[in-house]
């Protein structure tokens, strides 16, 4: 999963992001579980679903929708979105059903069960602000039901029976014939109704995990298919107002994934990779949790539709590159907690520093390794992660936090996996480069772990640190035990010294609404206004426009700015790039000031990561091995 977080004013603006342990099947005759989703019969924004499990050999069974899904590390409770749940016997009569919790229904007299029926509400139009952190699905893991678009994260529609998660599933999806439909699930048949209006597409999944691991998108989509090396890429885009197209993003995705493949080298990839991009209009009933969720062969991405083309391209590089790198971990290297995932009562691995942190590090490092970004931008990103990580508990054991990520004391620390988790990856990389004369790094470590385990063989959670130490060097083991298992904060200066870098005063690129990870605007709750702070004067772009501290921002590009819509409007400002036409109206002590200009890159003075004058040849060589090795 990839989650972006930007603290603006008085609230969080979130831009964001995982198979069952089977026993012998003694509950039912082993046949594919037939599931049916009918998009032609949507009623009150709800989709009807029918489940035919075959014949049971026991009196009582339990059917569940996932409480937690892999890769999200938060409670979703998909059972909350189910209405009118019924169990029907072979004579068409209802069977007694007892709803035992938010996500589970126990059915008595199961030997006579013919089918289960229910309606599914979507999650997008009832999200609260942020879409993550509360007990609701993170938007890229959620569902959408509307006339023009259906986001079919199947874990929101299809459930499982206890002990039958390893049964095959046959899934039929009925939809208007003119709908564009994309899915990486095996398509086994297609049948059109006599009047030609509707087509039933049939898919096959080898087990319930493959249902949860293969999202679909149906509707008025824009699709581009192309190859990157030997990988077939399918890019599906839904832009409600046709602001963006798959064609406009194709070149960005192609160049990015070509660079990723070059960086990964001989790590096994997938023959097909699907990218599903949903662009949110920013309305009250639009999804608000921006980011992405990884799957073995695909990712679902949710971003604002209002982003300009350059900002969207940059976000797609950050977000999708992170998700694609998940093919290394946890998809190829993972613990038993991941491999034998319990959707209702999960346990969590201690190693989020690896699953999300190393993945985020790869997504950062490959961009300088493959010359996608300048080294100054790479240094700034590393420095930004250090500053952002200090907003969380820096003296907390990462392994304890990971193992207890759903608990109140730890769940708010989760976002630090994208900051300190990535920095942990950086430190291990530098240590390995140092100990191997530049020849080995964290990528080679992950390749070795992938070769040893792979997607079908989990490692033992408690043994991983010792195993990595044995595979690498004592310095790596000492670092992990001190700063990852242990709770001693990392002194990053020690690692920068090794590669001839230091933290010093420098000119830093400034965002149009954030600087040094702090907002340059604030809000007046009594007046309901938002205004520039003194910090804005340190931003060269705004200083050149003549803004003053306490200038009230009345409107931005024609949209009135209020406390109610601040997150939505300022999200767009956060994503501005140089070269954008803007008009900002200010109220300065009752006088209207209009700024109408084209954005240029702003700068501010601050602490940044810079190359050390007088760095030794050994330090420079290690820096080169780290960034380009």
N, C-alpha and C positions, 0 to 999 in steps of 0.2 A: 504494500500500500504506500502511496505517496501523498502526504498532507503538507500544504503550504500554510504557514501561519504568519500573519502580519498584525501587530497590535496597533490599532488606530483609535485615537481618542479614548473613549470610555469603554470600549468593548473589543472583543476579538473578531477579526475578520479572517475566516478560514478559507484558504485556497488549498485545499489539499494538493496509503496511503494511508484459504488455505487448503483423510480417507478412513474409513471405519474398520475396526478390528473385528473381523467376522468369526463366528462360530459355525459349526455344522448346522445346516438349515433343517431344523426339526419342527418348524412352526407351520410351514406351508409347502404345498407341492411346488417344486422349483420351476417356475415359469417366469418369463419377463413380466414385470409389473407394468400394466398398461395404464398410461396417464394421458389425459386429454385436456388441452387448453383451447377454449373456443373464443377467439377474438371477434367472431361474427355475432356473438350474443352478449355483448357488454351491456350491463344493466346498472344504472346509477353509478357509473364509473367503476364497476366491478366486473371481473372476468370469471366466468364459470369454469370450474375444474372438476374432472371426474377421474377417480383412481380405481382401477380394477386389479386387485392384488393376486387373483387366482384363488385357489381353494385352501383355506386354513385347516390345520389338523389339531388346533388347540381351541379352547373355549374363549379365551380372553387375549386380545392383542392391543398394542398401543401404537398410535400413529402420531408423528411429531413433525412440526416445522422447526427449523433450526433456531435455537436461542442465540447462538454465536456461530459465525462462519469464519473459516480460515482466512488469515491475512488482515483481519480488522481489529483484533485485540480489544473489542468492546462488545457490549450486549446489544443485540438487534431485536430479539423477540419477534420473529416474523409471524408467529402465531397470532399476534395482536391484530393482524390485518386480515384475518379470516372471519367470514360471516356465514351464517346459515349452514353450519356443518351437519351433515346427515350421513348415517350409515344405512344402506338399503340391503334387504335380504333377497334371496333368489325369487321370492314371490312378489317383490316390489313393495314390501312393507318396511317401515323404519325399525331399526334395531336400537336398543338403549345405548346411549353414548354418555360417558361421564368425562367432562373437561377437568382434568386433574391439575393443570397449571396453565400459564399463558400460551404454551406451545404444544400441549399434549392432550390427546383424546383417547380414552380407554373404551374399547368396544367389547361388549359382552355378547355371548352366543355367536362368536366369530366363525364357527364352522358353517353357519348359514349365510355369511356375508357375501354379497355379490359385488357391491361397489360402494365407494365413498364419494359424496358430492359436496362442494362448498364454493363460495365466492371469495375472490381475492381483491382487496382494496390495494391501490398503489400507495407508495410511500412518499413520492416526490411532492405531491400537493399538500401534504400535511406536516412537512418538516418545520421544525422551529429553527431559529437563527443558528447557523453554523453547521448543522447536519452531522455533528460528531461530538462525542463526549457525553451526551445524554444517552438514555437507553432507547435509541432509535437508529435505524440503519444509516451508516455513512453513505452519502449520495451515490458514489460509484458501485455500491453493493445493493442499492435500492431498486425500486421498480417504478415504471411509468406506464400509465394507461390513459391514452388520449387518442382522438380520432386520427391524428397524423403520425403518431409515434408510439411504439411500445418498446420499453426497455425490459427485456425478459431475463433478468437475473433469476434463473430457474429455482434457486433456493427460496425465493419468495412466493413461488407458485406450487412447487412439488415438494412433498415431504417424504418421510421414510417410516417403515415399521421397525421397531426394535428387533435386532438380530437379522434383519433382511437387507441391510445396507449393501451387501455384496451381490444381491440379485441383479440381473439385467433389468433395464427399464426400456420400454418402448414408449416413445412420446409422439403423440399426434398434435399438431398445431393447426387449427382452422383459422384462416384469415382471408380477407378480400384478395382476389386473384391478382389485382394490380399492385398489391403491396410489394415493395422490395424487402427481401428477407435475407439476413446473413447469420450464419452459425457455423462453428467448426465441428459441431456434432455430426456423426455419420448420418447422411441422408439416405434412407433406404427405399423410400417410395414417395410418390406425389399423385394426388387424385383431385380432379376438378369437378365441381358439382355440375349437374345436367344443364343448369342455366348459365354456367360459366362464371358466376359471380364470386364463388369461393373455392379456394384450393386448400386441401388438407396435405400438409407435409409431414412425413413420418421420419423420426430419428431413432437411433439406437444408442443407448449408453450401457457400458459394460457393468456399471455399478452406480450407487447413489453418488459417490464422489464425482463421477463424470457428469452427473446432472448439475452439481454445484460448480463444477470447474469449467463449464462451457456456456457462457451467456449468449443471448441472442438479441438481435434488434430487428424489429419489423416496422414497416410503414413507409412514409415518404422520405426515403433516405437518398443520400448521395454517396456512391460507392466507387472507389478506385482500386484496381487490382494490379500489382506489379511485383517484380522479383528483386530481391537483394541477395546476390549470390545464388545459393540453392534454396532460399526461403521464399515461399509465396506469401506476400503481404496483402491483406485485405483491409482497406481503410474505409470504415462506414461512418458517415457524418450526418448528424441531424442538426440543422440550423433553422429554427422556426421561421425566421425572417429572411432566410437565404443570404445572410451576411457573409458567411464563409462556405467554401466548398471543399470537397475531398481533393479536387484537382489543384486548388491553391495551396494545399498542405502536402501534396504528394512529394515534391522535390525536397522539402524540409525533412520529411520522414525517411525518404530514400537516403539522403546524405548522412543523416544521423545513424541509421541502422547499418549502413555500409561501414561507417567509422566504428560502431560498436562491434561488428563482426571482426574487423581488423584488430581491434583491441583485444577481444577475447581469444583470438587465434583458434586453436584446435579444440576448444570446449564444444561439446556436442550441442547443437541448436535444434530447433524444431523445424519440420518441413513446411509448416504453415503457421503464420502468426496473424491474429485478428486484432484490430484496434477499433473500438467502438467509441466514438466521440459524440457526447450529447452536450449541446451548447445551451446554457440556461439564459432565459430572457430577463431574469432578475425580478420577476413579478412575485407577488405574495405566495402563489402556489407553485413557484419554480424551485428546483433543487438549490440548496445553498452550501452544501459541503463540497468544495472544489478540490479535485485531485484525481486519484486513480486507484484501482484495485487490481492486483495481479492475478493471473491464472497461468496454468502451465503453458498454454498456447495462445493467450489473448490477454487483453486488458480493457477495462471499461473506464473511460475518462469523462469527467464532468468539469467544464470550465465556463466562464461567462461569455455569452455571445457578443457582448459589447466591446470586447477587446479588439484592438486594431490588428491588422495582419501580422505585423512584426512582433507584437506582444504575444499573440497566440502562438506564433512559430516558436518563440523562445520558451514559452510555457510547455509546449508539446515536447521540446527537446528535453527539458528538465524532468517532466512527468513521465513520458513514455520511455525514455532511456532508463529511468529508475525501474520501471515495471519490467522492461525486457531483461534487465540484468538479474531479475529474480529467477530466471531460468537456472542460475548458478545456485543461489540459496534464497529461500528454503526449498525450491522445487527439485534441486539435485542433491543438496546437502541439508539434511534436516534430522531432527530427533524423533524419538518414538511418540512424543506428544503431538507432533505434526502428522506423522504417518498414520497413527491410529486415532485420529481426531474424533472427539465426542462432541457433537453439535449441541447437545443439551447441557452437559456438565463437563466442560473442557478443563483439562490441565494445560499449563503453558510451559514452554521450554524456558530455560535460563538464558537463552542466547539470542535475544533480540538485537544485541550489539552486532551480531553477525547477520541475521536475517534482514533487518532493515538498515542497520548502520553500515555494514560492508557494502550492501547494495547501493546505498546513497553515496558512499565514497567512490565506488566505481562510476556512478553517474556523474560525479564531479570530476574525477581524475581523467576519464577518457576524453573529456573535452579539450584539455590541454595536451594530453598525449597524442591526440589526432588533429591538433591545430585547429579546433573549432573555435576556441577562445584565445585571447591574448593572455600572456602569463600574469599581467597585472590584474586582469579580471579573475583569474584563478586564485591569485593571492587574496584578492578582496573577498572572494566567496569563502575561503578558508577562515579569514579573519571574521567574517560575518557569522560563521557557524560558532566560533569561539564566543563572540559577544552574545549570541542568542542562547548558547548553552548555559551561560551564567544566570539566565533568568529562571533556571530550574535548580533543583537541589544538586549541587556539584559534589556533595559529600554523601552520595547514596550509592550503594552497591548496585551495579547494573544487573547482575544476575538475580538479586533478590527482587528488584523492581520488575524484571521480566517475568519471573515466575508468579508474581502476585499482581499482574497488570490490571486485573479487573477490580481489585480492592481499592477502597476509598483513599488509602494512604499513598497509593502508587499510580492510580490511573491518570491523574493530571500530569504525571511526569513522563507519560508515554511519548509525547511529541519530541522529547529530547533525543530519541533514537535517531532522528534526522539531523541532529546537531552534534551532540557529543558522541553518538554512535558512529557517525562518519569520521569524526576526529580520532576515535579509537582505531578505526581502520587505517587512517593516515599514520598513526604512531607505529602500529605493527608493520606497516609497509616500510617505513624508514628504518626500523630496527632490523628487518630482514635484509634490506638492501645493504645496510652497514655491515652485517655479519657475513654476507656472501660476496663481498666485493662488487656489489651492484647487480648480481646475477639472479637473485630470487627476491620476490616481493609477495604481497598478499594475494595477488592474482594467481601466482604459481601455487601458493598454499591451497587456494580454493579449487584449483584444477586437481591437485593431488587428493584432496578430500572427496571431490566429485568422482574421481576414478576409483577410490576406495569404497565409496558408498553408492552414489547414484540414486535415482528417484525411487527405487524399489527396496532400498536397504537403509533403515534409519540408524543413526548412531545413538549411543547411550548418553543421555544428557549430562550426567555427573562425571563422565570420563573425558569429555571433549577437551577441556583445558589441558589436562595431562597429555592427551593425544597430540594436540597441537604443539605443545612444548617438545615432545619427542620428535615430531616431524620437522621442527624448526630449530630454534636456538634457546639457550637458557635465558637470554635477555627478553625474549618474547614471553616465556612462561612467567618470569618475574613481573613483567609489565601487567599481564592479564590478572595474575593473582593479587597484585597491589592495587590496580586501578579499575578493574572490571568486577572481579569477585570481591575485592576489597573496596573500601570507600574513600581512599586517599585521592584528592583531586589531582589532575594531571598538570604538571608544569610544562606547558607547550614550548616555552623558550628553550628547554633542553633539546627538544627535537628539531626546532628551527636552527639551533646552533650547529647541529650535525650537518645540515644542508646549506649553511652559509646564509641564513635569513635571520631577520630580527624584526621586532615590533618597534616602529618609530613613527615620528610625525611625518605626515605626507598628505598630498591631495587625494581625496577619495571621491569617487563618483557618488553623487547624491541622487536619491530617488525624489520624486516630486511631492511625496507626502510623508516619507520616512527618512530619517538620517540616523546612522549609528544605532539602528534597531529601535529608535524612538520616534514617535509621531511629531510632526512640526505644526500640528493643529490641536486644538482642544475644544471642549464644548461647555456652554453655559446652560445648565439644566433649567434654571429659572426663566431665562429669556428664550430658550429653545434655539440657540444659535451656535454656530461653529466658527472659530476664529484662528488666525495665525498666531503662533507663539513667538517668543524671542528667538527660539531656535531656528525659525524660518529665515531669519536674517543672515544665518551662517550658510545658507544654501545660495550659491552664486546665481542660479537661474532666477529665483524669486527676488533676490536682492537687486538684480539688474532690471526687474520689472517695477521696482520702487515700492514693494509692499512694506508695510509697517506692522510692528507687533500690535495685536488686538484688532487688526482689520477683520471685520466680519465677512465671511464668504456667503454672499447671497445666492449666487447661482454659478454653475459650471456647465458650459456648453449648452445653455438654455434650460437646464434642469435646476429648479430651486433646491437648495441644500438645507435640509432640516435634520433634527436629531433622529427623526423616524426613518429617513432614507439614507442616512450618512454612510452606513456600511456599504450599501449598493453603489452609491456614487463615488465614494472614496476608493473602493476596489478598482474602479475604472481608472482613477487618477494614479493609483499605485502601479498600474500596468502601462502608463504612458511611456512612449519612447520618443527620442529626438525626432523632429520633423513633423510633429502633429499640430494641426491648426487648433487653437483653443481660444475660448472667450470666457473670462472669469470676471464676474461682477462683485465688487466689494462695497461694504458700507463702512466709511471712515468718519465716525462722529457725525453721522447724518448726511454726509456727502457721498454720492455714488462714484466709485472709481471703476473704470472698465479696462481690463487688460485683454487686448486682442493681439495675439502673436503666434509665432510658430515655436514649438518647444526646441530648446537646445540642451545639450548635456550640462547639468549642473555639477558643481564640485563643492566640497567642504573640507576644512582642515580637520584632521583627526588621526587617531592611531591606526596604522596600517602595517601590513606585512611587506617588508622591503628587502631587497638584496643587500647583504652586508658588505660595506666597503672593506677591502682587504681580506675577503674570504680566501681561504687556501685552495690550492688546486684539488686537494682531496675533498673538501667541502663542495666545491663546484661540481666535481665528478659525481659525488653522491646525489647532489640535487638533480643532475641530468639523468642519472639512473632512475631516480624516484619519479620524475615527471615524464620521462621519455622512454624508460626501459621497457 
